[in-house]
Amino acid sequence: MAKSDRKENLFQDFFHSAFNSFEALEIQFDISGVRDQVFGKDVDEEQAKSNLRSSRSWATLSALYDYAVDGLDGGLHPTDIVIDGSDVIKLVSSENYWPSAEWEQIVAMGDGRFALDDGQHFLLFKVALLANVDMRTVRNAVSAGGLVSFKKDNEIYVENASARRWLHGRRGFKPTVMNDGDEYSSLEKVSSPAEFGAFLVSQRKRIGLDSVNDKLVVFHPSVNPQAISQLEAGVFALPLDAAFPLADFYQVGRKEFLECVMRVFFYEEMNMLSHESAKEEV
């Protein structure tokens, strides 16, 4: 199904759920005028749909769809997109009328995307949603070692770094589109894998390299165009001694680059070393 068709079908589903749920609300609370305020008074169905389409509620769900499915945040914070979208779905749900289960999947997909970009571990089924594959495929990936999983509170989670590596090679996965703004002008501002990748892309463009193949001279055997592409997607799967040559390639300070890599990709290890160092000083 084409994207436009899928989104339009979801709108039609949202319209019918909202229309019927607000009618139920008016009946049960013995009030009137709620539907008229949302859809318009004495209008036909097409006009009612037009009024809903121009409402804030549909703008919220449209933003949720664009972020979850296509990785476009529209300048909004991802957590606001997902939480607000989830709230709208709940507001048009009733015992007899509720939105399609596909909306729940889109909310879960958006939540998984944020966790992925923020460096958090997240549920296995959300990896499947982001990759646009069935659960059997991700379970096979876990069995084959392509995805590193662990169990917590009877739920199966996937380790973030392995999810990023695995998703990067999937045809059905759409990476989040990060803005090339001033927020990625300094390594000190980088706090997640997605921001790390966005910084590298911005920095490469700032130093005049249009693609990863331009003047690729990194004196380390593990670094090649594919590795650079993974880095710029927020995947660090290189030996740590590649950090200094990479810093030189991107023309940033070696110390700052290494600190950023450790902070974003090896936080637990860095935290342990910091604690040990603090103990020795005491």
C-alpha positions in Angstrom: 0.0 0.0 0.0 1.3 3.4 -0.9 2.1 5.8 1.9 -0.6 8.3 0.8 -3.2 5.5 0.8 -2.2 4.2 4.1 -2.3 7.6 5.8 -5.6 8.4 4.2 -7.1 5.1 5.4 -5.9 5.9 8.9 -7.6 9.3 8.7 -10.9 7.7 7.6 -10.6 5.4 10.6 -9.8 8.3 12.9 -12.8 10.2 11.6 -15.3 7.4 12.2 -13.9 6.6 15.7 -14.0 10.2 16.7 -17.5 10.8 15.3 -19.0 7.8 17.0 -17.1 8.2 20.3 -18.2 11.8 20.7 -21.8 10.8 20.0 -21.5 8.2 22.8 -20.0 10.8 25.1 -23.0 13.2 24.4 -25.5 10.4 25.1 -23.9 9.1 28.3 -23.3 12.6 29.8 -26.6 13.9 28.5 -24.9 16.9 26.8 -25.0 18.3 23.3 -22.8 20.3 21.0 -19.5 18.4 21.3 -19.7 16.9 17.9 -20.9 20.1 16.4 -17.8 22.0 17.7 -15.5 19.4 16.3 -17.1 18.5 13.0 -19.4 21.5 12.3 -23.1 22.0 12.7 -25.5 20.8 10.1 -22.8 19.8 7.6 -22.5 16.8 5.3 -19.9 14.1 5.8 -17.4 15.5 3.4 -17.4 18.9 5.2 -17.2 17.2 8.6 -14.1 15.3 7.4 -12.6 18.5 6.0 -13.1 20.2 9.4 -11.5 17.4 11.3 -8.6 17.3 8.8 -7.8 20.9 9.6 -8.0 20.4 13.3 -5.1 20.2 15.8 -6.0 16.6 16.6 -5.3 15.4 13.0 -2.2 17.6 12.8 -1.0 15.7 15.9 -1.7 12.3 14.5 -0.2 13.3 11.1 3.0 14.3 12.9 3.0 11.0 14.7 2.7 9.1 11.5 5.4 11.1 9.7 7.8 10.6 12.6 7.1 6.9 13.4 6.9 5.7 9.8 9.2 8.1 7.8 11.5 9.5 10.5 10.5 13.1 10.1 10.0 15.1 13.3 8.9 18.4 11.7 11.0 20.4 14.2 9.0 18.9 17.1 10.5 17.0 20.1 10.0 13.2 19.5 8.6 12.6 23.0 5.9 15.3 22.5 5.0 13.8 19.1 4.5 10.3 20.6 2.8 11.2 23.8 0.4 13.7 22.2 -0.4 11.3 19.4 -1.1 8.6 22.0 -3.4 10.9 23.9 -5.5 11.8 20.8 -6.0 8.1 20.1 -7.2 7.5 23.7 -9.5 10.5 23.5 -11.5 9.0 20.6 -11.7 5.6 22.0 -14.8 4.2 23.7 -16.2 0.7 24.6 -18.0 0.4 21.3 -15.8 2.4 19.0 -12.0 2.5 18.9 -9.4 3.3 16.4 -7.7 0.7 14.3 -5.0 -1.4 16.1 -2.6 0.0 13.5 -2.6 3.3 15.4 -1.3 1.5 18.5 1.5 0.0 16.3 2.4 3.5 15.0 2.6 4.8 18.6 4.8 1.9 19.5 6.9 2.5 16.4 7.4 6.1 17.3 8.4 5.2 20.8 10.9 2.6 19.5 12.3 5.2 17.1 12.9 7.6 19.9 14.6 4.9 22.1 16.8 3.9 19.1 18.0 7.4 18.4 18.4 8.2 22.1 20.6 5.2 22.8 18.1 3.3 24.9 17.4 -0.4 24.9 13.9 -1.2 23.6 11.4 -4.0 23.1 12.0 -6.6 20.4 8.6 -6.1 18.7 9.4 -2.4 18.2 12.5 -3.4 16.2 10.3 -5.5 14.0 8.0 -2.5 13.5 10.9 -0.2 12.6 12.3 -2.8 10.1 8.9 -3.5 8.6 9.3 -7.2 9.2 7.5 -9.9 11.1 8.5 -11.1 14.6 9.8 -14.3 13.2 12.5 -12.4 11.3 13.7 -10.5 14.4 13.7 -13.7 16.5 15.8 -15.4 13.8 18.2 -12.4 14.0 18.5 -12.9 17.8 19.1 -16.6 17.4 21.8 -15.9 14.7 23.5 -13.3 16.9 22.6 -10.3 14.7 20.6 -8.8 17.5 21.6 -8.9 21.2 18.6 -9.3 23.4 18.0 -9.7 27.1 14.9 -10.4 29.3 13.6 -7.9 31.8 10.2 -8.0 33.6 9.1 -10.9 31.3 9.7 -8.7 28.2 12.4 -9.2 25.6 14.6 -6.1 25.0 17.2 -5.4 22.3 20.6 -3.8 23.1 20.6 -0.4 21.4 24.0 -0.7 19.5 23.1 -4.1 18.0 19.6 -2.8 17.0 21.3 0.2 15.2 23.7 -2.1 13.4 21.0 -4.5 12.3 18.5 -1.9 11.3 21.1 0.0 9.3 21.3 -2.9 6.8 17.5 -3.5 6.5 15.8 -2.3 3.3 12.5 -1.6 5.1 14.1 0.6 7.8 13.9 4.4 7.3 16.5 6.2 9.5 15.4 9.3 11.3 16.1 12.5 9.3 18.2 14.7 11.6 18.3 18.5 11.0 21.6 20.0 9.9 21.2 22.8 12.4 23.5 24.7 14.9 22.6 22.1 17.6 25.1 19.8 15.9 27.9 22.3 15.6 29.8 21.0 18.7 30.7 17.6 20.0 30.0 18.8 23.5 26.3 19.1 22.6 26.1 15.5 21.3 24.4 13.1 23.8 22.9 10.2 21.7 23.9 7.9 18.7 21.6 9.8 16.4 23.0 13.2 17.3 26.5 11.7 16.9 25.7 10.7 13.4 24.1 14.0 12.6 27.1 15.9 13.9 29.5 13.9 11.6 27.3 14.5 8.6 27.2 18.2 9.4 30.9 18.4 10.0 31.8 16.5 6.8 29.8 19.1 4.9 31.4 22.0 6.8 34.8 20.8 5.7 33.8 20.5 2.1 33.3 16.8 1.6 30.0 16.1 -0.2 30.1 12.3 0.3 32.0 9.7 2.3 34.1 8.8 -0.7 35.5 12.3 -1.1 39.2 12.4 0.0 38.7 9.4 2.3 42.1 9.1 3.9 41.8 7.6 7.3 44.9 5.7 8.4 43.2 2.8 10.1 42.6 -0.7 8.5 39.0 -0.9 9.8 37.8 2.4 8.3 36.3 2.4 4.9 33.4 4.1 3.2 31.0 1.5 4.6 32.3 2.1 8.2 32.0 5.9 7.7 28.4 5.4 6.5 27.6 3.4 9.6 29.2 6.1 11.8 27.1 8.7 10.2 24.0 6.6 10.9 25.0 6.5 14.6 26.6 3.1 14.6 30.0 2.8 16.2 31.3 -0.7 15.4 35.0 0.1 15.2 38.0 -0.6 17.4 38.5 2.3 19.9 41.9 3.0 18.4 40.2 4.2 15.3 38.9 7.3 17.2 42.0 9.5 16.6 42.3 8.8 12.8 38.5 9.5 12.6 38.9 12.8 14.5 41.6 13.8 12.1 39.4 12.9 9.1 36.5 15.0 10.4 39.0 17.8 11.5 37.9 17.9 15.1 39.9 17.6 18.3 41.1 14.1 19.2 40.3 14.5 22.9 36.9 15.9 22.3 36.1 13.2 19.7 37.2 10.3 22.0 35.3 11.7 25.0 32.2 12.0 22.8 32.5 8.4 21.6 33.0 7.1 25.1 30.1 9.2 26.5 27.6 8.1 23.8 28.6 4.5 23.0 30.6 3.3 26.1 28.8 5.2 28.9 28.8 2.3 31.4 32.5 1.5 30.8 33.4 5.2 31.1 31.2 5.5 34.2 33.0 2.6 35.8 36.4 4.0 35.1 35.3 7.4 36.6 34.1 5.7 39.8 37.3 3.7 40.1 39.4 6.8 39.6 37.4 8.7 42.2 38.0 5.8 44.7 41.7 5.9 44.1 41.8 9.6 44.8 40.0 9.2 48.1 
